[in-house]
Amino acid sequence: MKLGSRTGRWFKREWIYFRKNRELLVLALPGILYKLVISYFPMVGLILAFKFFRYDQGIFGSRWVGFDNFTFLFKSQDALRIIRNTLLYNFAYITLGTVVALVFALLLNELSGRMVKIYQTTMFLPYFISLVLVGYITYAFLEHKSGYLNNVLQNFGFEPHKWYFETKPWIFILPLVSIWKGVGFSTLVYYAGILGINSEYYEAAKLDGASRPQMMMRITLPLLKPLVIILFILGLGGIFRGDFGLHYFVPNNVGMNFATTDIIDTYVYRALTKLGDINSAAAVGFLQSVVGLVTIVSANYLVRRVDKESSLF
């Protein structure tokens, strides 16, 4: 009886909430439907990770094979290399992207008027450029015969480099391209966080004689800390899932550079196109999602132990 009464009260409370906010819920409906169709309905295909898929039998008619498909990644002689590259590159992208975006957001906060809009637009534009086009832009800079970078080096008396046939430079080129393309979006997120800080804090600090650097260190950064931590935790969720477009199109998929440019996603793509093994590809994708979930939960747990208010949940 108690359970029934609690359920009735819950439905009544939810119905009141729905009637009170029905306009907002209707506005959110297209986004919810889009997310369901694009992100949640395709999750049915995750069962391919545990099946020996045959086109004539379909997804549900194919034979179950348990965890056999997961051995594809770990049996490979390149497993250690591609896992290491994926983790190290993603950690570099997350860390450097956070630091650079935070610095740019703080610098934007020091500007005023039209200059802020000009810099915002300039930094944000690369975010909308496709990675295919980014690959062509990179090629225009690095091409060994007529690339811009080699022309500059030759003007200063240096020998031109065949960048696409040298392994080590890509350790620096890929993070640089990643930051150039994505830092604009992250900068605007942090800048919005700065604008959301109550101006009374700064006014009180000015009355106490605080300088701009002091206000930045004692007010802006501490109040931005929860936002930085949340975005960092969310970034860690994709640490086992590499940026396929960046690592495929920018280095031009040159086999000589696989030692430093190859990640899990590009390796699986090549295996899928050569062998047509969608079972193993589904298994690797499922594994990446599980590792991402575990990473987010673990990172959030550690943050919660240190500072409960800064945790994601």
Backbone torsions as a table, in degrees:
resi	resn	phi	psi	omega
1	MET	NA	-41.9	179.8
2	LYS	-64.5	-40.0	179.1
3	LEU	-62.5	-42.0	179.7
4	GLY	-64.3	-40.4	179.8
5	SER	-67.7	-38.8	178.4
6	ARG	-65.6	-39.7	178.6
7	THR	-64.5	-41.0	178.5
8	GLY	-63.0	-41.6	178.7
9	ARG	-65.5	-38.0	-179.8
10	TRP	-64.1	-45.3	179.0
11	PHE	-63.4	-39.3	179.8
12	LYS	-64.9	-42.6	179.4
13	ARG	-64.5	-42.2	-179.8
14	GLU	-68.2	-36.2	178.9
15	TRP	-66.5	-40.2	176.9
16	ILE	-62.5	-42.3	179.2
17	TYR	-63.2	-41.6	-179.4
18	PHE	-64.1	-45.5	-179.1
19	ARG	-65.2	-34.9	-178.2
20	LYS	-71.7	-31.9	-174.6
21	ASN	-120.0	26.5	-173.4
22	ARG	-63.4	-33.5	179.4
23	GLU	-64.5	-42.7	179.4
24	LEU	-66.5	-38.3	179.9
25	LEU	-68.0	-36.2	176.9
26	VAL	-66.0	-39.4	177.2
27	LEU	-63.8	-33.7	-179.3
28	ALA	-80.0	-14.5	-174.4
29	LEU	-58.3	-45.2	178.4
30	PRO	-58.8	-41.7	178.4
31	GLY	-64.8	-39.1	178.7
32	ILE	-65.2	-44.9	178.9
33	LEU	-63.1	-41.6	178.4
34	TYR	-60.5	-44.6	-179.2
35	LYS	-65.5	-39.2	178.6
36	LEU	-62.5	-46.0	-176.1
37	VAL	-71.0	-41.8	-173.9
38	ILE	-83.5	-37.4	-170.9
39	SER	-107.4	-37.8	-170.7
40	TYR	-96.4	-44.6	178.9
41	PHE	-60.0	-40.7	178.4
42	PRO	-65.1	-13.0	-179.8
43	MET	-65.5	-14.7	174.0
44	VAL	-58.9	-32.6	-179.6
45	GLY	-67.4	-8.4	178.4
46	LEU	-63.0	-22.5	179.8
47	ILE	-67.4	-14.1	175.1
48	LEU	-62.3	-24.4	179.0
49	ALA	-65.6	-19.5	-177.0
50	PHE	-115.3	15.4	-177.4
51	LYS	-130.9	158.0	169.6
52	PHE	-96.3	93.9	-170.0
53	PHE	-73.7	133.7	172.8
54	ARG	-128.6	132.9	-175.0
55	TYR	-63.1	-33.6	-178.1
56	ASP	-74.6	-18.0	-179.5
57	GLN	-103.0	-16.0	178.8
58	GLY	78.2	178.5	-177.1
59	ILE	-65.1	-47.5	-172.9
60	PHE	-83.3	-19.0	-179.9
61	GLY	-91.4	-12.1	-178.4
62	SER	-70.8	158.1	-173.7
63	ARG	-77.9	138.7	175.6
64	TRP	-74.5	136.7	178.7
65	VAL	-126.7	10.2	178.6
66	GLY	67.1	-129.0	-176.1
67	PHE	-99.8	16.2	-177.5
68	ASP	-60.7	-35.3	-177.7
69	ASN	-67.9	-21.3	-177.2
70	PHE	-76.5	-14.0	-179.3
71	THR	-75.1	-14.8	-178.1
72	PHE	-55.9	-47.6	-175.7
73	LEU	-70.1	-43.5	-171.6
74	PHE	-83.5	-17.6	175.9
75	LYS	-81.0	-17.6	-178.2
76	SER	-68.3	142.2	177.8
77	GLN	-70.8	-15.0	179.0
78	ASP	-96.1	4.6	-173.5
79	ALA	-57.6	-49.0	-177.1
80	LEU	-62.2	-40.9	-177.8
81	ARG	-65.8	-48.1	-175.8
82	ILE	-72.0	-33.4	176.4
83	ILE	-67.9	-43.3	177.9
84	ARG	-60.8	-47.4	-180.0
85	ASN	-60.6	-43.3	-178.9
86	THR	-61.0	-47.7	-178.0
87	LEU	-66.4	-46.3	-176.4
88	LEU	-68.0	-43.8	179.2
89	TYR	-63.2	-46.5	-178.5
90	ASN	-64.0	-39.6	177.4
91	PHE	-63.8	-39.0	177.7
92	ALA	-65.7	-43.3	179.6
93	TYR	-62.1	-44.5	-177.9
94	ILE	-66.1	-47.9	-176.2
95	THR	-67.6	-53.2	-178.8
96	LEU	-64.9	-40.3	178.7
97	GLY	-61.2	-39.7	178.7
98	THR	-66.0	-47.4	-177.3
99	VAL	-64.5	-49.0	-177.8
100	VAL	-64.3	-43.9	179.6
101	ALA	-63.3	-39.1	179.5
102	LEU	-66.0	-41.8	178.4
103	VAL	-63.2	-45.6	179.6
104	PHE	-63.8	-38.3	178.8
105	ALA	-64.2	-40.7	177.8
106	LEU	-65.7	-38.0	178.0
107	LEU	-68.3	-39.8	177.1
108	LEU	-60.7	-35.5	-179.3
109	ASN	-66.7	-21.2	179.6
110	GLU	-86.0	-12.9	178.9
111	LEU	-90.2	171.7	179.4
112	SER	-149.8	160.0	174.2
113	GLY	68.6	-140.9	-173.0
114	ARG	-67.4	-29.4	-177.6
115	MET	-61.1	-34.9	179.1
116	VAL	-61.8	-45.5	-178.8
117	LYS	-65.7	-38.5	179.7
118	ILE	-63.5	-48.0	-179.5
119	TYR	-67.4	-37.5	177.5
120	GLN	-60.0	-48.5	-179.3
121	THR	-63.7	-43.1	-178.7
122	THR	-62.0	-42.3	-178.2
123	MET	-75.9	-29.8	-173.8
124	PHE	-83.3	-24.5	-176.4
125	LEU	-57.3	-44.6	-179.5
126	PRO	-58.8	-23.6	-179.5
127	TYR	-61.8	-28.7	-176.7
128	PHE	-92.3	-3.5	179.6
129	ILE	-81.8	130.8	179.9
130	SER	-67.6	153.3	-178.5
131	LEU	-69.1	-22.4	173.7
132	VAL	-63.4	-46.2	178.7
133	LEU	-68.0	-36.9	176.2
134	VAL	-60.1	-37.8	176.8
135	GLY	-61.6	-41.1	178.1
136	TYR	-67.4	-40.0	178.4
137	ILE	-62.7	-44.0	177.9
138	THR	-61.7	-40.4	179.2
139	TYR	-63.0	-38.0	178.7
140	ALA	-62.5	-30.6	178.2
141	PHE	-81.9	-36.1	-168.2
142	LEU	-104.7	-6.6	-179.3
143	GLU	-56.5	133.3	-166.6
144	HIS	-74.2	-20.0	-178.6
145	LYS	-92.7	-47.9	-174.7
146	SER	-128.4	17.6	179.8
147	GLY	-67.5	148.8	-177.8
148	TYR	-59.2	-42.0	-176.2
149	LEU	-65.7	-42.7	178.2
150	ASN	-67.0	-34.0	176.1
151	ASN	-62.9	-41.2	177.7
152	VAL	-64.6	-44.2	179.6
153	LEU	-61.4	-41.3	179.7
154	GLN	-67.2	-34.7	177.8
155	ASN	-64.5	-26.8	178.0
156	PHE	-97.0	10.3	174.7
157	GLY	87.7	11.2	179.7
158	PHE	-95.5	157.7	177.5
159	GLU	-76.9	141.3	176.8
160	PRO	-69.3	152.5	-179.1
161	HIS	-111.1	146.9	170.4
162	LYS	-93.5	82.7	-170.5
163	TRP	-60.2	-34.1	-176.8
164	TYR	-78.9	-1.2	177.1
165	PHE	-123.5	18.1	176.0
166	GLU	-120.1	131.7	-171.9
167	THR	-80.3	-47.9	-169.7
168	LYS	-63.9	-40.5	-176.8
169	PRO	-57.7	-25.7	-175.5
170	TRP	-70.1	-18.1	174.7
171	ILE	-62.2	-29.3	-179.5
172	PHE	-100.8	-32.2	-177.5
173	ILE	-65.7	-46.2	-176.5
174	LEU	-63.3	-47.1	175.7
175	PRO	-61.5	-36.4	179.4
176	LEU	-63.5	-45.1	178.7
177	VAL	-65.6	-40.8	179.5
178	SER	-61.2	-43.7	179.7
179	ILE	-67.1	-44.2	-179.6
180	TRP	-58.1	-40.6	-176.7
181	LYS	-77.7	-38.4	-170.7
182	GLY	-104.5	-10.3	-172.9
183	VAL	-69.0	-26.4	-178.3
184	GLY	-62.3	-44.4	180.0
185	PHE	-64.2	-47.3	-179.4
186	SER	-63.7	-37.3	178.7
187	THR	-61.0	-43.7	-179.8
188	LEU	-65.6	-33.9	177.4
189	VAL	-64.3	-47.2	179.8
190	TYR	-68.7	-36.1	178.7
191	TYR	-65.0	-39.3	175.5
192	ALA	-62.8	-37.8	176.6
193	GLY	-63.4	-38.8	178.2
194	ILE	-65.9	-42.6	179.7
195	LEU	-65.0	-23.2	179.3
196	GLY	-80.7	-6.3	178.8
197	ILE	-74.0	134.6	-178.7
198	ASN	-59.3	124.1	-177.5
199	SER	-66.4	-17.1	180.0
200	GLU	-64.6	-29.1	177.5
201	TYR	-62.5	-43.3	-179.3
202	TYR	-69.6	-38.5	179.2
203	GLU	-64.0	-41.3	177.7
204	ALA	-65.5	-37.9	179.3
205	ALA	-66.7	-38.0	177.9
206	LYS	-63.3	-40.7	178.5
207	LEU	-62.8	-30.0	178.4
208	ASP	-85.0	1.0	176.7
209	GLY	85.0	20.1	-179.5
210	ALA	-74.8	141.8	177.5
211	SER	-84.4	171.5	179.0
212	ARG	-61.5	-46.3	176.9
213	PRO	-60.6	-37.4	179.1
214	GLN	-65.8	-40.7	178.2
215	MET	-66.2	-35.2	177.9
216	MET	-64.7	-44.3	-176.0
217	MET	-77.3	-33.6	-173.5
218	ARG	-98.3	-18.9	-177.4
219	ILE	-118.9	-59.0	-172.6
220	THR	-62.6	-55.3	-176.1
221	LEU	-64.0	-45.4	178.0
222	PRO	-60.6	-37.6	-179.3
223	LEU	-76.9	-19.7	175.7
224	LEU	-85.7	-12.3	-174.3
225	LYS	-54.7	-46.1	179.1
226	PRO	-59.1	-40.3	179.1
227	LEU	-65.5	-43.1	179.4
228	VAL	-61.5	-43.8	-178.3
229	ILE	-65.7	-43.0	-179.8
230	ILE	-62.0	-46.6	179.9
231	LEU	-66.3	-34.4	178.5
232	PHE	-67.1	-42.1	178.6
233	ILE	-63.7	-44.3	178.4
234	LEU	-62.7	-36.1	176.6
235	GLY	-64.5	-37.4	178.9
236	LEU	-63.7	-23.4	178.4
237	GLY	-62.0	-23.9	179.2
238	GLY	-106.6	20.0	-174.4
239	ILE	-68.7	-21.8	179.3
240	PHE	-98.7	2.2	-178.4
241	ARG	-120.7	108.0	-174.6
242	GLY	-79.1	167.5	176.5
243	ASP	-84.9	96.8	-174.5
244	PHE	-59.2	-48.2	-177.0
245	GLY	-59.7	-42.6	-179.8
246	LEU	-62.7	-45.8	-174.2
247	HIS	-84.4	-9.9	179.0
248	TYR	-100.9	-48.6	-174.2
249	PHE	-83.4	-38.9	-176.1
250	VAL	-67.3	-46.8	176.7
251	PRO	-82.0	5.0	179.7
252	ASN	62.3	21.7	177.6
253	ASN	53.1	38.8	179.9
254	VAL	-78.4	121.6	-175.0
255	GLY	-61.5	-28.3	-178.6
256	MET	-64.0	-24.9	-176.5
257	ASN	-99.7	6.5	-176.9
258	PHE	-58.3	-27.3	-179.0
259	ALA	-59.4	-31.4	-178.2
260	THR	-116.2	-15.6	-177.1
261	THR	-107.3	-17.9	-175.1
262	ASP	-75.5	134.8	176.3
263	ILE	-129.3	178.8	-176.5
264	ILE	-57.3	-44.9	-174.3
265	ASP	-65.3	-42.8	179.4
266	THR	-70.3	-35.3	179.3
267	TYR	-65.6	-45.5	179.5
268	VAL	-65.5	-38.1	178.9
269	TYR	-61.2	-45.0	179.2
270	ARG	-64.5	-40.3	178.3
271	ALA	-64.9	-37.6	-179.3
272	LEU	-68.1	-41.5	-178.6
273	THR	-71.5	-30.0	-179.3
274	LYS	-84.8	-42.4	-174.0
275	LEU	-102.0	-20.9	-177.1
276	GLY	68.1	26.5	-176.0
277	ASP	-90.2	86.0	-178.7
278	ILE	-74.6	-18.7	178.3
279	ASN	-64.7	-48.2	-179.7
280	SER	-67.2	-37.0	177.8
281	ALA	-62.8	-42.3	177.4
282	ALA	-64.9	-37.8	179.8
283	ALA	-65.1	-42.5	179.2
284	VAL	-65.9	-42.0	177.5
285	GLY	-61.6	-41.2	177.5
286	PHE	-64.1	-41.9	179.3
287	LEU	-63.5	-40.5	178.2
288	GLN	-61.5	-40.8	179.5
289	SER	-66.2	-41.6	179.9
290	VAL	-64.4	-44.8	179.0
291	VAL	-62.6	-40.4	177.6
292	GLY	-61.8	-42.6	178.4
293	LEU	-63.3	-45.6	179.6
294	VAL	-62.6	-39.6	-180.0
295	THR	-64.4	-44.3	179.4
296	ILE	-62.5	-47.7	-178.7
297	VAL	-62.6	-42.1	-179.1
298	SER	-66.6	-46.2	179.7
299	ALA	-63.3	-41.5	178.6
300	ASN	-64.5	-37.1	178.4
301	TYR	-62.7	-43.5	179.8
302	LEU	-65.3	-42.9	178.5
303	VAL	-63.7	-40.4	-179.5
304	ARG	-63.2	-34.2	178.5
305	ARG	-67.8	-33.1	-177.9
306	VAL	-86.8	-49.2	-177.1
307	ASP	-143.2	101.7	-173.6
308	LYS	-62.2	-35.7	-176.1
309	GLU	-72.3	-20.3	-178.3
310	SER	-91.6	-4.5	-176.7
311	SER	-75.1	159.1	-179.1
312	LEU	-76.0	-38.5	178.3
313	PHE	-153.7	NA	NA
